[in-house]
Amino acid sequence: KGDVAAVQAALPRNEALASRLHSQGERRQEAAARLAVAVGLPPNCSLQAIASQTPEPFAARLLAARTTLRGLAAQVDQYRYQNANLIDRLRSFFQ
């Protein structure tokens, strides 16, 4: 019962976090699109392409941010995987 209670308690926090992550993702995409257009590229191009058209030291900072974002995305994927496994395990107790 303790595990179920913990999962139920975590759901509102997880939903709020997912909403914030989605919002931040949209803001990042909008900022990247504005940067791309500012350097003469289509708004849907990659951060790598934007960096290739951006002067230093801004290109290096953009690539560093890209690396950080990829690392954070990998962590989110890992947490998602772990949560899915936990939920599957909890479901098995109720079947």
Secondary structure as GFF3:
##gff-version 3
##sequence-region A 1 95
A	DSSP	alpha_helix	2	38	.	.	.	ID=ss1
A	DSSP	alpha_helix	47	52	.	.	.	ID=ss2
A	DSSP	alpha_helix	58	93	.	.	.	ID=ss3
###
